[in-house]
Amino acid sequence: MTARIGVIGCGWWATRAHLPALKANPDAVIAGIADPDPENRKRAAERFAVPPDRVFADADEMLEKAELDGAIVAVPHSAHAPLARAVLRKKRHLLLEKPMTIHPPDARALAALAEANGVELIVGYPWHYSRQVLAVRDAIAEGRIGEIEYVSCQFASIVRELYRGNPEPYRDVLGYSVNPPGMRTYADPEIAGGGQGQTQVTHSAALLFFLTGLKPVSVAALTESFELAVDLADAVVVRFDNRAVGSLGSTGSVLPGQEEMLEYRIFGTRGHITFDVNEGSAVIYGAAGAIDRLPAPPLEERYPDWAPADNLVDVALGRAPNGSPASLGVLTVEFVDAMYRAGREGRTVPVGEGEMVR
Ligand SMILES: NC(=O)c1ccc[n+]([C@@H]2O[C@H](COP(=O)([O-])OP(=O)(O)OC[C@H]3O[C@@H](n4cnc5c(N)ncnc54)[C@H](O)[C@@H]3O)[C@@H](O)[C@H]2O)c1
């Protein structure tokens, strides 16, 4: 059995992660690609040997004409909601890139539509497929550190020039193997919906919720753009549904050639966990001095960027569950939206309920 997958958006990420994953997957066929940009479309078709009758300028036309079991939407953030809706209306399984949407009502509507139409909506968070992440998640779920009371998360990444609309300096470090990111994709607030919040806090927050099962209920935040049109540095304090409190900080200011960082410190009533995701170091500190160091995954497994597309194939073939479900995407969109509101309004705001609809 083969899963027939269509790819909407053939920019940097689709050509760097999703199309190579599909091409290498013996159980997948690239059944269509769609992109209005003729150059990006042409380079993607050539690199991944997509026949001309499966190459479309218009996503709706591809959804109409190509025979698909599932589709991937990897377009700029502001285009996520309408294209995802088009796929779900066709009752196809969907891998939708992060952030699921910019606005929470859109994310909730997509999750409801997927459920109503009996298809899976996977949100593109590769870390949720790391075996080490899953082991830390299991340890927490098994109660190894008891009830969580305090968390902190630090995420520092190489993004500043993308926010300036200047992707070229990152060609090697971010690996533009076929197409570079569009100049406005991460820099234009109307298209991106924000900077570090929409592009990176979405990853670190989703992973925190995925690891711990905690749900944020209120946040206070400071965000700063410096010389840019979108935020570069974000600092958030959070209260969770079980009364735990925590902080998340993130900056896109790491220089090329330096290591990015993603670190969690999770403290419970019976112990704590330190997890350096990029280093592959996870240590569980339990009662009576017990220390459990989880094995470090090989370098190539630390950011399994092909895993979401492979999961879509498995979901379409009915042989795996959704590893990064829509409910988590919705929660994360609500969280990032609350972060921006809290920053703008200078007060603690609820997550989800009572948010501003723009
Ligand atoms: N999960 C990750 O680690 C990760 C990494 C990078 C990017 N991303 C996400 O992937 C998405 C795409 O980012 P990118 O860097 O590849 O952007 P990009 O600018 O390189 O590519 C976007 C592509 O979408 C196309 N497009 C725009 N409107 C379209 C439409 N209506 N139909 C079809 N195609 C359309 C553009 O022409 C362009 O080719 C974003 O949501 C981004 O946040 C995720």
The ligand as a MOL file (V3000), in Angstrom:
LIG
                    3D

  0  0  0     0  0            999 V3000
M  V30 BEGIN CTAB
M  V30 COUNTS 44 48 0 0 0
M  V30 BEGIN ATOM
M  V30 1 N 8.7940 22.6050 11.7000 0
M  V30 2 C 9.8820 23.2930 11.4110 0
M  V30 3 O 10.9250 23.0330 11.9860 0
M  V30 4 C 9.8320 24.3770 10.3790 0
M  V30 5 C 11.0150 24.9160 9.8570 0
M  V30 6 C 10.9050 25.9120 8.8950 0
M  V30 7 C 9.6640 26.3870 8.4830 0
M  V30 8 N 8.5550 25.8430 9.0240 0 CHG=1
M  V30 9 C 7.2120 26.3200 8.6270 0
M  V30 10 O 6.9800 25.9560 7.2690 0
M  V30 11 C 6.1310 26.9260 6.6540 0
M  V30 12 C 6.7810 27.4070 5.3700 0
M  V30 13 O 7.9850 28.0730 5.7070 0
M  V30 14 P 9.1330 28.2560 4.6030 0
M  V30 15 O 10.3140 28.7760 5.3210 0
M  V30 16 O 9.2430 27.0540 3.7820 0 CHG=-1
M  V30 17 O 8.5110 29.4600 3.7360 0
M  V30 18 P 8.9300 29.8820 2.2550 0
M  V30 19 O 8.7060 31.3290 2.1400 0
M  V30 20 O 10.2720 29.3530 1.9240 0
M  V30 21 O 7.9210 29.0490 1.3440 0
M  V30 22 C 6.5580 29.2460 1.3300 0
M  V30 23 C 6.0580 28.7780 -0.0220 0
M  V30 24 O 4.6340 28.8030 0.0150 0
M  V30 25 C 4.2160 29.2730 -1.2410 0
M  V30 26 N 2.8310 29.7160 -1.1630 0
M  V30 27 C 2.3420 30.9120 -0.7390 0
M  V30 28 N 0.9950 30.9410 -0.8640 0
M  V30 29 C 0.6290 29.7310 -1.3820 0
M  V30 30 C -0.6150 29.1560 -1.7580 0
M  V30 31 N -1.7550 29.8190 -1.6270 0
M  V30 32 N -0.6110 27.8940 -2.2740 0
M  V30 33 C 0.5380 27.2000 -2.4160 0
M  V30 34 N 1.7460 27.7210 -2.0730 0
M  V30 35 C 1.7910 28.9580 -1.5570 0
M  V30 36 C 5.2110 30.3570 -1.6090 0
M  V30 37 O 5.1780 30.6750 -2.9870 0
M  V30 38 C 6.5070 29.6970 -1.1760 0
M  V30 39 O 7.0750 28.9270 -2.2130 0
M  V30 40 C 5.9250 28.0350 7.6930 0
M  V30 41 O 4.7170 27.7940 8.3560 0
M  V30 42 C 7.0710 27.8390 8.6520 0
M  V30 43 O 6.8140 28.2920 9.9660 0
M  V30 44 C 8.6160 24.8460 9.9420 0
M  V30 END ATOM
M  V30 BEGIN BOND
M  V30 1 1 1 2
M  V30 2 2 2 3
M  V30 3 1 2 4
M  V30 4 1 4 5
M  V30 5 2 4 44
M  V30 6 2 5 6
M  V30 7 1 6 7
M  V30 8 2 7 8
M  V30 9 1 8 9
M  V30 10 1 8 44
M  V30 11 1 9 10
M  V30 12 1 9 42
M  V30 13 1 10 11
M  V30 14 1 11 12
M  V30 15 1 11 40
M  V30 16 1 12 13
M  V30 17 1 13 14
M  V30 18 2 14 15
M  V30 19 1 14 16
M  V30 20 1 14 17
M  V30 21 1 17 18
M  V30 22 2 18 19
M  V30 23 1 18 20
M  V30 24 1 18 21
M  V30 25 1 21 22
M  V30 26 1 22 23
M  V30 27 1 23 24
M  V30 28 1 23 38
M  V30 29 1 24 25
M  V30 30 1 25 26
M  V30 31 1 25 36
M  V30 32 1 26 27
M  V30 33 1 26 35
M  V30 34 2 27 28
M  V30 35 1 28 29
M  V30 36 1 29 30
M  V30 37 2 29 35
M  V30 38 1 30 31
M  V30 39 2 30 32
M  V30 40 1 32 33
M  V30 41 2 33 34
M  V30 42 1 34 35
M  V30 43 1 36 37
M  V30 44 1 36 38
M  V30 45 1 38 39
M  V30 46 1 40 41
M  V30 47 1 40 42
M  V30 48 1 42 43
M  V30 END BOND
M  V30 END CTAB
M  END
